[in-house]
């Protein structure tokens, strides 16, 4: 009887240990960290935006970040950022970003300080959200969210 109990306990423990390792529901929900491929970046960015996961969106963002003419310099300033429904709705069906003719250089931050950036023609990709446009660029070999402009 004692041997059967030990055997049963060993089998149960094995099932718990090995079963949980192979259980697909235990997969990490974090996204990959290498975003050198635009398609991979876009899929994860779009999913985070639709889910309104602003912590993840912050990780996808490069600073200084251009928000309708004003630069946000860091993650702390970006924490209050959110996508309104009029951006989320078209984003749900948006295709992958396309090469943009947009270009922009410096501007000012929320304190009026000069910010210098240089996004020349051909370095930006955009997604049109029925007026507002989201801009992305490859920085240090990884794709990043760099700007949102409204009605440009």
Secondary structure as the mmCIF struct_conf table of DSSP 4:
data_model
#
loop_
_struct_conf.conf_type_id
_struct_conf.id
_struct_conf.beg_label_comp_id
_struct_conf.beg_label_asym_id
_struct_conf.beg_label_seq_id
_struct_conf.end_label_comp_id
_struct_conf.end_label_asym_id
_struct_conf.end_label_seq_id
HELX_RH_AL_P HELX_RH_AL_P1 UNK A 2 UNK A 22
HELX_RH_3T_P HELX_RH_3T_P1 UNK A 24 UNK A 26
BEND BEND1 UNK A 27 UNK A 27
HELX_LH_PP_P HELX_LH_PP_P1 UNK A 30 UNK A 32
BEND BEND2 UNK A 33 UNK A 33
BEND BEND3 UNK A 37 UNK A 37
HELX_RH_AL_P HELX_RH_AL_P2 UNK A 38 UNK A 50
TURN_TY1_P TURN_TY1_P1 UNK A 51 UNK A 52
HELX_RH_AL_P HELX_RH_AL_P3 UNK A 54 UNK A 59
TURN_TY1_P TURN_TY1_P2 UNK A 60 UNK A 60
STRN STRN1 UNK A 61 UNK A 67
TURN_TY1_P TURN_TY1_P3 UNK A 68 UNK A 69
STRN STRN2 UNK A 70 UNK A 72
BEND BEND4 UNK A 74 UNK A 74
HELX_RH_AL_P HELX_RH_AL_P4 UNK A 75 UNK A 78
TURN_TY1_P TURN_TY1_P4 UNK A 79 UNK A 80
HELX_RH_AL_P HELX_RH_AL_P5 UNK A 85 UNK A 91
TURN_TY1_P TURN_TY1_P5 UNK A 92 UNK A 93
BEND BEND5 UNK A 96 UNK A 96
STRN STRN3 UNK A 98 UNK A 99
STRN STRN4 UNK A 104 UNK A 104
STRN STRN5 UNK A 107 UNK A 109
TURN_TY1_P TURN_TY1_P6 UNK A 110 UNK A 111
BEND BEND6 UNK A 112 UNK A 112
STRN STRN6 UNK A 114 UNK A 115
STRN STRN7 UNK A 119 UNK A 119
TURN_TY1_P TURN_TY1_P7 UNK A 121 UNK A 122
BEND BEND7 UNK A 123 UNK A 123
STRN STRN8 UNK A 124 UNK A 129
TURN_TY1_P TURN_TY1_P8 UNK A 130 UNK A 131
STRN STRN9 UNK A 132 UNK A 139
TURN_TY1_P TURN_TY1_P9 UNK A 140 UNK A 141
STRN STRN10 UNK A 142 UNK A 149
BEND BEND8 UNK A 150 UNK A 150
#
